Amino acid sequence: MSRMSESVTEMPPKEIMKYLERALVYGWYYGLERSDFPPWADAYVTLEEIGDFTDHYERFGNKENFIDFLSRLSGIDYDTFKEMWNKLSEKQRAEVIDVATYNIALIGLKHLFEWISYELSDEKYREARAKVLQAAKDYLNGKIDEIDLMDKIAEVLWPTEKDREESGYDYDDFMKAEALVDEYVGREDFKEYVKKYLIKGLEKQK
């Protein structure tokens, strides 16, 4: 075992938790360049994979293939990851997974809102931008909920069935983002990201 491996496995449990939370998020993020999906869709697929493991096996147990999946996601070698994981209680492991998955979901959402702003940045999309902005403001004013907002954005980006069919994978990937919002992102953070990344991004294009 390397000196670095020895030092990380000798950390107290709370430090191991923080180390693994960061490693899982950064490992996922830097792995995006090898992904066939944009970040928002990859986030959803990754979190569903984690969910499959944690639902199928006893919750956060020592199952070898789950540890293998997490070690590959984090970029930490299997033996080191396993030793660190085994030093955590079931509750601590659950917290590591909860924190990492939540942060992955938020990064996916941030990239989605930035992509929408970029896609609608051309002058010819002025009307479409206005529609998305209005929907975002309606959401912040409590007139519609999170999924209504996502649906309205989809309607602006792909108004017809033909548009959706001809979008390549863009529409399907957006639907994964909608599921990401529905299943993994908290309301307060969603509101904050709408203001910080969607509305600000679109208003810059005016």
Buried (B, 14 or more C-beta within 10 A) or exposed (E): EEEEBEEBBEBEEEEBBEBBBBBBBBBBBEBBEEBEBBBBBBBBBBBBEBBEBBEEEEEBEEBEEBBEBBBBBBBBEEEBBBBBBEBBEEEBBBBBBEBBBBBBBBBBBBBBBBBBBEBBEEEEBEEBBBBBBEBBBBBBEEEBEBEEBBBBBBBBBBEEEEBBEEBEEBBEBBBBBBBBBEEBBEEEEBEEBBEEBBBEBBEEBE
